Amino acid sequence: MSSGGGRDSPQQMQPISTANSKEMLTRSGSITVTTTTTGSNEGIMTYRTRYITVAILFFVNLLNYMDRYTIAGVLVAVQDYYDVGDFASGLLQSSFVIGFSITAPAFGYAGDRYNRKWLMVGGIALWSLVTLAGSFVPANMFWLFVLLRAIVGVGEASYVTIAPTLISDLFVKEQRSLMLMIFYFAIPVGSGLGYIIGSKVAVLFHQWQWSLRVTPGLGVVCCLLIAIITRDPPRGMAEDGASHHSNSTVAEDIKSIAKNKTFVLSSLGNTCVTFVSGALAFFAPKFMLNAYRVSGNDVIHLDDVSLYMGIITTSAGFVGVALGTVVARHVKRVHLNGDALVCAVGILASSPFLYGALVLCEFNMIITWILVFIGETLLFMNWPLVADMLLYTVPATLRSTAEAVQLFVCHMLGDAASPFILGGLSEALGGASGDTETEFKGLQNSLFITLFISVLGGGFFLFSSLYLVKDKNAAEAATKGTAVRPIHTGSRPDHRQTLPLDDMVPLMEDDDDSDGHTDSQLVLLST
């Protein structure tokens, strides 16, 4: 650049080659700006390592949801052992999610600033140890069992908060959506295996406690895999963006995130999804068992119902996650806010099928299971899309915090609240009477609330679609335009400063690099 404010010609720019980055040097008077982009990043992490990392994260997420729904698969046995009803047993799920949600913001804050690999290892080790300890709690100490389930939630918060942000730093655009789809396949598979393995292991060993002794050993294996293989990529690496977090406070981060309308509205919509799915997942095996009893089938047992529920949940999850990803990809070719629209349609369309299942279950169980499958499939379409929306509408250096805030809201008001609320309502409506038909009706009437929550969630997603494109563009600009870069003034060559977005313009962009990444060089405009 000249001192008068004009730009240098391309010949005045001196490229500097490094092993892991590309630098473009531009001079303006006495100021030299060095902008570092990660380029293909192959020097930082190969694609083979990235795919292996996603596979490991999938496996951990699988164990996470297996552990979470094991209790639901043996709920009746747990209630008999501790002599508690629906209200008290609902505390098991609620305490778990409360512990999970309260500590998620702390892990989100740490995940934006510290090494995410070791945060995950510590959290997985904690929940594995405490899950195993919970299987030895005696019958007269139900309160201790509830407390340990809350601590399990603390351990899982470290992983669930951080893992999606790792994927976002490894892949972009359609590749990121595909990897998130694979990652979220673990939810239905893990949930289904939790029902199945939990109930079958309990029958095999003649004690429900053995169902809690399956995942801890596998959790140790996951700790070793993460410690040995996984690496913590720079924040925004795949987007050639910022890799350093500014020295902001938690309050400043949350205030910034709260201004993001897409984030707020999609989080509220996802809260409704977790309220509905949490209630159905926790009470469905017991509800369907009572439905069989009311319809005159006294032969079927809880482990059989848990097996059916597990198979349907796994199948519906596979279809729903894949369907949501594929449909959204096609819708976005016409409507850029397609992710939010598909989420809205999915949760709204699930309501009539779930209503039909609740009403028809005492008359025809085959039709009921079909309706449950369709309803869950439509509901599960949201999982990868909500995660993807968060990752591309929030700047890279705030994603762990945003994940944590969303998890806190979604779970505290969603699947932490729903078992507790619906369990208490079920007992108030006769669910603790001891009569099978009365208990069935009490739980059935309480589950009708989930239909109204589904409609509310659809509204939140529709409103979020109005702001999605604007927030996405702002997040992309912030990720690529506010990286910490060295400013060489001559006297302080190592001084680092964050350049404001308004002071920089793109010099060149190439969206069609063979490595699938965008390389951008930014220059400081003369003032």
TAGIVEN-V680374 format. One record per residue. N is the residue number from 1. PSI is psi in degrees with one decimal (999 if undefined). OMEGA is omega as a letter, one per 20 degrees, with the letter a starting at -180 (none if undefined). Layout:
# TAGIVEN-V680374
n:N psi:PSI omega:OMEGA
n:N psi:PSI omega:OMEGA
This chain:
# TAGIVEN-V680374
n:1 psi:151.0 omega:r
n:2 psi:163.6 omega:r
n:3 psi:-18.2 omega:r
n:4 psi:-3.7 omega:r
n:5 psi:-6.5 omega:r
n:6 psi:166.0 omega:a
n:7 psi:148.9 omega:r
n:8 psi:154.0 omega:r
n:9 psi:161.1 omega:a
n:10 psi:-28.2 omega:a
n:11 psi:-23.5 omega:a
n:12 psi:-9.1 omega:a
n:13 psi:132.0 omega:a
n:14 psi:107.7 omega:r
n:15 psi:141.3 omega:r
n:16 psi:123.1 omega:a
n:17 psi:135.7 omega:r
n:18 psi:169.1 omega:a
n:19 psi:-41.3 omega:a
n:20 psi:4.8 omega:a
n:21 psi:169.4 omega:r
n:22 psi:134.0 omega:a
n:23 psi:144.0 omega:r
n:24 psi:123.1 omega:a
n:25 psi:128.1 omega:a
n:26 psi:136.5 omega:a
n:27 psi:139.9 omega:r
n:28 psi:96.5 omega:a
n:29 psi:-123.3 omega:a
n:30 psi:2.7 omega:a
n:31 psi:130.5 omega:r
n:32 psi:125.7 omega:a
n:33 psi:125.2 omega:r
n:34 psi:117.6 omega:r
n:35 psi:123.2 omega:a
n:36 psi:127.2 omega:r
n:37 psi:155.3 omega:a
n:38 psi:-8.2 omega:r
n:39 psi:-136.6 omega:a
n:40 psi:-19.2 omega:r
n:41 psi:10.9 omega:r
n:42 psi:-27.0 omega:r
n:43 psi:-21.3 omega:a
n:44 psi:-47.1 omega:a
n:45 psi:122.7 omega:a
n:46 psi:160.9 omega:r
n:47 psi:-32.1 omega:r
n:48 psi:-44.5 omega:r
n:49 psi:-37.2 omega:r
n:50 psi:-45.8 omega:a
n:51 psi:-38.9 omega:r
n:52 psi:-38.6 omega:r
n:53 psi:-44.8 omega:r
n:54 psi:-39.3 omega:r
n:55 psi:-41.7 omega:r
n:56 psi:-44.0 omega:r
n:57 psi:-36.5 omega:r
n:58 psi:-45.1 omega:a
n:59 psi:-41.7 omega:r
n:60 psi:-41.7 omega:r
n:61 psi:-35.4 omega:r
n:62 psi:-49.7 omega:r
n:63 psi:-37.2 omega:r
n:64 psi:-49.1 omega:a
n:65 psi:-26.3 omega:r
n:66 psi:-48.6 omega:a
n:67 psi:-38.6 omega:a
n:68 psi:-35.3 omega:a
n:69 psi:7.2 omega:r
n:70 psi:-42.1 omega:a
n:71 psi:-40.4 omega:r
n:72 psi:-33.4 omega:a
n:73 psi:-20.2 omega:r
n:74 psi:27.5 omega:a
n:75 psi:-44.2 omega:a
n:76 psi:-41.0 omega:r
n:77 psi:-38.6 omega:r
n:78 psi:-42.9 omega:r
n:79 psi:-40.9 omega:r
n:80 psi:-39.8 omega:a
n:81 psi:-43.8 omega:a
n:82 psi:-3.7 omega:r
n:83 psi:55.4 omega:r
n:84 psi:160.8 omega:a
n:85 psi:-163.1 omega:a
n:86 psi:-39.1 omega:a
n:87 psi:-50.9 omega:a
n:88 psi:-40.1 omega:a
n:89 psi:-28.5 omega:r
n:90 psi:-25.3 omega:r
n:91 psi:-26.4 omega:r
n:92 psi:-46.2 omega:r
n:93 psi:-41.5 omega:a
n:94 psi:-43.5 omega:a
n:95 psi:-39.3 omega:r
n:96 psi:-49.1 omega:a
n:97 psi:-32.8 omega:r
n:98 psi:-47.1 omega:r
n:99 psi:-40.8 omega:r
n:100 psi:-47.8 omega:a
n:101 psi:-39.4 omega:a
n:102 psi:-37.9 omega:a
n:103 psi:-12.0 omega:a
n:104 psi:-43.3 omega:r
n:105 psi:-36.7 omega:r
n:106 psi:-42.3 omega:r
n:107 psi:-32.9 omega:r
n:108 psi:-44.2 omega:r
n:109 psi:-46.5 omega:a
n:110 psi:-37.2 omega:a
n:111 psi:-24.4 omega:r
n:112 psi:-8.6 omega:a
n:113 psi:-28.2 omega:a
n:114 psi:179.1 omega:a
n:115 psi:114.8 omega:a
n:116 psi:-28.1 omega:a
n:117 psi:-48.7 omega:a
n:118 psi:-26.5 omega:r
n:119 psi:-42.1 omega:r
n:120 psi:-41.8 omega:a
n:121 psi:-45.2 omega:r
n:122 psi:-42.5 omega:a
n:123 psi:-42.8 omega:r
n:124 psi:-40.7 omega:r
n:125 psi:-39.5 omega:a
n:126 psi:-50.3 omega:a
n:127 psi:-28.3 omega:r
n:128 psi:-45.3 omega:a
n:129 psi:-44.4 omega:a
n:130 psi:-34.8 omega:r
n:131 psi:-44.0 omega:r
n:132 psi:-42.8 omega:r
n:133 psi:-35.6 omega:a
n:134 psi:-24.1 omega:a
n:135 psi:-5.8 omega:a
n:136 psi:9.2 omega:a
n:137 psi:127.5 omega:a
n:138 psi:165.8 omega:a
n:139 psi:-23.5 omega:a
n:140 psi:10.7 omega:a
n:141 psi:53.9 omega:r
n:142 psi:-36.4 omega:a
n:143 psi:-35.7 omega:r
n:144 psi:-38.0 omega:r
n:145 psi:-42.0 omega:r
n:146 psi:-44.3 omega:a
n:147 psi:-43.9 omega:r
n:148 psi:-35.8 omega:r
n:149 psi:-33.9 omega:r
n:150 psi:-39.5 omega:r
n:151 psi:-34.4 omega:r
n:152 psi:-40.7 omega:r
n:153 psi:-35.7 omega:r
n:154 psi:-46.5 omega:r
n:155 psi:-42.3 omega:a
n:156 psi:-26.7 omega:a
n:157 psi:-34.1 omega:a
n:158 psi:-37.2 omega:a
n:159 psi:-50.0 omega:a
n:160 psi:-32.3 omega:r
n:161 psi:-35.7 omega:a
n:162 psi:-36.3 omega:a
n:163 psi:-47.3 omega:a
n:164 psi:-31.7 omega:a
n:165 psi:-29.7 omega:r
n:166 psi:-44.7 omega:r
n:167 psi:-39.1 omega:a
n:168 psi:-26.5 omega:r
n:169 psi:-5.3 omega:r
n:170 psi:-25.3 omega:a
n:171 psi:158.0 omega:r
n:172 psi:161.9 omega:r
n:173 psi:-131.0 omega:a
n:174 psi:-30.8 omega:r
n:175 psi:-40.6 omega:r
n:176 psi:-44.0 omega:r
n:177 psi:-41.1 omega:r
n:178 psi:-44.4 omega:a
n:179 psi:-37.2 omega:r
n:180 psi:-37.0 omega:r
n:181 psi:-45.6 omega:r
n:182 psi:-45.1 omega:a
n:183 psi:-43.0 omega:a
n:184 psi:-7.2 omega:r
n:185 psi:-25.3 omega:a
n:186 psi:-24.0 omega:a
n:187 psi:-56.2 omega:r
n:188 psi:-37.6 omega:a
n:189 psi:-46.0 omega:r
n:190 psi:-42.3 omega:r
n:191 psi:-45.4 omega:r
n:192 psi:-42.5 omega:r
n:193 psi:-31.5 omega:r
n:194 psi:-45.3 omega:r
n:195 psi:-51.2 omega:a
n:196 psi:-55.3 omega:a
n:197 psi:-40.9 omega:r
n:198 psi:-49.8 omega:a
n:199 psi:-40.9 omega:a
n:200 psi:-38.2 omega:r
n:201 psi:-38.0 omega:r
n:202 psi:-40.6 omega:r
n:203 psi:-40.6 omega:a
n:204 psi:-41.4 omega:a
n:205 psi:0.8 omega:r
n:206 psi:23.8 omega:r
n:207 psi:129.9 omega:a
n:208 psi:-24.1 omega:a
n:209 psi:-29.6 omega:a
n:210 psi:-21.1 omega:r
n:211 psi:-23.2 omega:r
n:212 psi:0.5 omega:a
n:213 psi:11.1 omega:a
n:214 psi:-49.6 omega:a
n:215 psi:-30.7 omega:a
n:216 psi:-44.2 omega:r
n:217 psi:-40.1 omega:r
n:218 psi:-31.0 omega:r
n:219 psi:-37.6 omega:r
n:220 psi:-39.9 omega:r
n:221 psi:-41.6 omega:r
n:222 psi:-39.4 omega:r
n:223 psi:-43.6 omega:a
n:224 psi:-41.7 omega:r
n:225 psi:-44.1 omega:r
n:226 psi:-43.7 omega:a
n:227 psi:-37.4 omega:a
n:228 psi:-41.1 omega:a
n:229 psi:-45.7 omega:a
n:230 psi:142.9 omega:r
n:231 psi:152.2 omega:a
n:232 psi:105.6 omega:a
n:233 psi:157.1 omega:r
n:234 psi:144.9 omega:r
n:235 psi:131.0 omega:r
n:236 psi:16.2 omega:a
n:237 psi:-47.3 omega:a
n:238 psi:-21.1 omega:a
n:239 psi:9.0 omega:a
n:240 psi:42.6 omega:a
n:241 psi:-155.8 omega:a
n:242 psi:140.2 omega:r
n:243 psi:1.2 omega:a
n:244 psi:139.3 omega:r
n:245 psi:138.6 omega:r
n:246 psi:162.6 omega:a
n:247 psi:60.4 omega:r
n:248 psi:161.5 omega:r
n:249 psi:168.3 omega:r
n:250 psi:-43.7 omega:a
n:251 psi:-39.8 omega:r
n:252 psi:-39.1 omega:r
n:253 psi:-47.2 omega:a
n:254 psi:-38.1 omega:r
n:255 psi:-40.5 omega:r
n:256 psi:-43.2 omega:a
n:257 psi:-37.1 omega:a
n:258 psi:-19.5 omega:r
n:259 psi:-10.3 omega:a
n:260 psi:102.3 omega:a
n:261 psi:-37.4 omega:r
n:262 psi:-43.2 omega:r
n:263 psi:-46.9 omega:a
n:264 psi:-49.4 omega:a
n:265 psi:-39.4 omega:r
n:266 psi:-31.3 omega:r
n:267 psi:-40.3 omega:r
n:268 psi:-39.5 omega:r
n:269 psi:-41.0 omega:r
n:270 psi:-28.3 omega:r
n:271 psi:-41.1 omega:r
n:272 psi:-37.8 omega:r
n:273 psi:-46.1 omega:a
n:274 psi:-30.6 omega:r
n:275 psi:-48.3 omega:a
n:276 psi:-51.5 omega:a
n:277 psi:-35.2 omega:r
n:278 psi:-42.8 omega:r
n:279 psi:-44.9 omega:a
n:280 psi:-41.6 omega:a
n:281 psi:-38.5 omega:a
n:282 psi:-42.2 omega:a
n:283 psi:-10.1 omega:a
n:284 psi:-47.3 omega:a
n:285 psi:-45.1 omega:r
n:286 psi:-41.6 omega:a
n:287 psi:-44.9 omega:a
n:288 psi:-34.0 omega:r
n:289 psi:-45.0 omega:r
n:290 psi:-33.1 omega:r
n:291 psi:-41.1 omega:r
n:292 psi:-42.7 omega:a
n:293 psi:-44.6 omega:a
n:294 psi:-35.4 omega:a
n:295 psi:1.0 omega:r
n:296 psi:5.2 omega:r
n:297 psi:103.2 omega:a
n:298 psi:3.1 omega:a
n:299 psi:-36.8 omega:a
n:300 psi:146.9 omega:a
n:301 psi:168.9 omega:a
n:302 psi:-40.3 omega:a
n:303 psi:-29.9 omega:r
n:304 psi:-45.7 omega:r
n:305 psi:-41.1 omega:r
n:306 psi:-35.7 omega:r
n:307 psi:-47.3 omega:r
n:308 psi:-44.9 omega:a
n:309 psi:-39.4 omega:r
n:310 psi:-44.4 omega:a
n:311 psi:-44.3 omega:a
n:312 psi:-42.5 omega:r
n:313 psi:-43.0 omega:r
n:314 psi:-46.4 omega:a
n:315 psi:-46.0 omega:r
n:316 psi:-38.3 omega:r
n:317 psi:-45.3 omega:r
n:318 psi:-51.6 omega:a
n:319 psi:-43.6 omega:a
n:320 psi:-46.2 omega:a
n:321 psi:-45.7 omega:r
n:322 psi:-43.0 omega:a
n:323 psi:-44.2 omega:r
n:324 psi:-43.0 omega:a
n:325 psi:-45.9 omega:a
n:326 psi:-46.3 omega:a
n:327 psi:-44.1 omega:a
n:328 psi:-38.0 omega:r
n:329 psi:-41.1 omega:r
n:330 psi:-40.2 omega:a
n:331 psi:-37.1 omega:a
n:332 psi:-16.1 omega:r
n:333 psi:-21.8 omega:r
n:334 psi:-42.4 omega:a
n:335 psi:117.3 omega:a
n:336 psi:-20.7 omega:r
n:337 psi:27.9 omega:a
n:338 psi:-34.1 omega:a
n:339 psi:-46.9 omega:a
n:340 psi:-37.1 omega:r
n:341 psi:-41.7 omega:r
n:342 psi:-38.9 omega:r
n:343 psi:-43.1 omega:a
n:344 psi:-46.8 omega:a
n:345 psi:-39.8 omega:a
n:346 psi:-50.9 omega:a
n:347 psi:-34.3 omega:r
n:348 psi:-42.2 omega:a
n:349 psi:-22.8 omega:a
n:350 psi:-25.6 omega:a
n:351 psi:-52.0 omega:a
n:352 psi:-32.3 omega:r
n:353 psi:-40.3 omega:r
n:354 psi:-35.4 omega:r
n:355 psi:-45.2 omega:r
n:356 psi:-38.7 omega:r
n:357 psi:-41.1 omega:r
n:358 psi:-33.3 omega:a
n:359 psi:-40.8 omega:a
n:360 psi:-6.6 omega:a
n:361 psi:-26.3 omega:a
n:362 psi:-0.4 omega:a
n:363 psi:-40.3 omega:a
n:364 psi:104.3 omega:a
n:365 psi:-29.3 omega:r
n:366 psi:-49.1 omega:r
n:367 psi:-37.3 omega:r
n:368 psi:-46.9 omega:a
n:369 psi:-36.0 omega:r
n:370 psi:-43.9 omega:r
n:371 psi:-37.7 omega:r
n:372 psi:-43.1 omega:r
n:373 psi:-47.4 omega:a
n:374 psi:-44.1 omega:a
n:375 psi:-43.9 omega:r
n:376 psi:-37.5 omega:r
n:377 psi:-47.4 omega:r
n:378 psi:-37.4 omega:r
n:379 psi:-38.9 omega:a
n:380 psi:-9.2 omega:r
n:381 psi:-21.8 omega:a
n:382 psi:-29.9 omega:a
n:383 psi:-59.4 omega:a
n:384 psi:-27.5 omega:a
n:385 psi:-41.1 omega:r
n:386 psi:-42.2 omega:r
n:387 psi:-42.9 omega:a
n:388 psi:-41.7 omega:r
n:389 psi:-42.8 omega:r
n:390 psi:-44.9 omega:a
n:391 psi:-30.2 omega:a
n:392 psi:-0.2 omega:r
n:393 psi:0.9 omega:r
n:394 psi:134.1 omega:r
n:395 psi:152.4 omega:a
n:396 psi:-38.5 omega:a
n:397 psi:-1.0 omega:r
n:398 psi:4.7 omega:a
n:399 psi:-39.9 omega:r
n:400 psi:-41.1 omega:r
n:401 psi:-43.4 omega:r
n:402 psi:-42.8 omega:r
n:403 psi:-43.4 omega:a
n:404 psi:-43.8 omega:r
n:405 psi:-43.6 omega:r
n:406 psi:-43.2 omega:r
n:407 psi:-40.8 omega:r
n:408 psi:-50.2 omega:a
n:409 psi:-49.0 omega:a
n:410 psi:-41.3 omega:a
n:411 psi:-37.4 omega:r
n:412 psi:-42.7 omega:a
n:413 psi:-8.4 omega:a
n:414 psi:-101.0 omega:a
n:415 psi:-3.2 omega:r
n:416 psi:-38.0 omega:a
n:417 psi:-39.0 omega:a
n:418 psi:-45.1 omega:r
n:419 psi:-38.1 omega:a
n:420 psi:-48.1 omega:a
n:421 psi:-50.7 omega:a
n:422 psi:-31.9 omega:r
n:423 psi:-44.1 omega:r
n:424 psi:-40.9 omega:r
n:425 psi:-38.9 omega:r
n:426 psi:-44.7 omega:r
n:427 psi:-38.2 omega:r
n:428 psi:-28.5 omega:a
n:429 psi:10.9 omega:r
n:430 psi:7.5 omega:a
n:431 psi:-11.4 omega:a
n:432 psi:17.8 omega:a
n:433 psi:-23.3 omega:a
n:434 psi:-13.3 omega:r
n:435 psi:126.8 omega:a
n:436 psi:-46.5 omega:a
n:437 psi:-40.6 omega:r
n:438 psi:-41.7 omega:r
n:439 psi:-38.3 omega:r
n:440 psi:-47.7 omega:a
n:441 psi:-39.7 omega:r
n:442 psi:-45.2 omega:r
n:443 psi:-36.1 omega:r
n:444 psi:-48.1 omega:a
n:445 psi:-35.6 omega:r
n:446 psi:-33.4 omega:a
n:447 psi:-17.1 omega:r
n:448 psi:-23.1 omega:r
n:449 psi:-31.3 omega:a
n:450 psi:-26.1 omega:a
n:451 psi:-41.3 omega:r
n:452 psi:-36.9 omega:r
n:453 psi:-35.4 omega:r
n:454 psi:-43.5 omega:r
n:455 psi:-41.2 omega:r
n:456 psi:-42.2 omega:r
n:457 psi:-39.8 omega:r
n:458 psi:-38.9 omega:r
n:459 psi:-42.2 omega:r
n:460 psi:-43.0 omega:r
n:461 psi:-38.3 omega:r
n:462 psi:-42.7 omega:r
n:463 psi:-35.9 omega:r
n:464 psi:-28.7 omega:a
n:465 psi:-22.0 omega:a
n:466 psi:-23.4 omega:a
n:467 psi:-4.3 omega:a
n:468 psi:-48.4 omega:a
n:469 psi:-43.1 omega:r
n:470 psi:-45.6 omega:a
n:471 psi:-33.6 omega:r
n:472 psi:-45.8 omega:r
n:473 psi:-39.4 omega:r
n:474 psi:-40.1 omega:a
n:475 psi:-40.5 omega:r
n:476 psi:-41.1 omega:r
n:477 psi:-40.6 omega:a
n:478 psi:-39.2 omega:a
n:479 psi:-40.3 omega:a
n:480 psi:-20.8 omega:a
n:481 psi:1.9 omega:a
n:482 psi:30.9 omega:r
n:483 psi:150.8 omega:r
n:484 psi:120.2 omega:a
n:485 psi:145.6 omega:r
n:486 psi:134.4 omega:r
n:487 psi:116.0 omega:a
n:488 psi:113.4 omega:r
n:489 psi:-0.2 omega:a
n:490 psi:-52.4 omega:a
n:491 psi:-29.6 omega:a
n:492 psi:77.2 omega:a
n:493 psi:-20.7 omega:a
n:494 psi:6.4 omega:a
n:495 psi:132.8 omega:a
n:496 psi:141.1 omega:a
n:497 psi:145.6 omega:r
n:498 psi:122.5 omega:a
n:499 psi:130.2 omega:r
n:500 psi:147.1 omega:a
n:501 psi:-37.8 omega:a
n:502 psi:-19.0 omega:a
n:503 psi:3.2 omega:a
n:504 psi:149.2 omega:r
n:505 psi:149.3 omega:r
n:506 psi:131.9 omega:r
n:507 psi:-42.1 omega:r
n:508 psi:146.9 omega:r
n:509 psi:142.7 omega:r
n:510 psi:100.1 omega:a
n:511 psi:-4.3 omega:a
n:512 psi:30.5 omega:r
n:513 psi:146.4 omega:r
n:514 psi:-23.3 omega:a
n:515 psi:1.9 omega:r
n:516 psi:8.0 omega:a
n:517 psi:162.5 omega:r
n:518 psi:126.3 omega:r
n:519 psi:125.6 omega:a
n:520 psi:132.0 omega:r
n:521 psi:131.5 omega:a
n:522 psi:140.4 omega:r
n:523 psi:150.2 omega:r
n:524 psi:125.5 omega:a
n:525 psi:141.2 omega:r
n:526 psi:139.7 omega:r
n:527 psi:999 omega:none
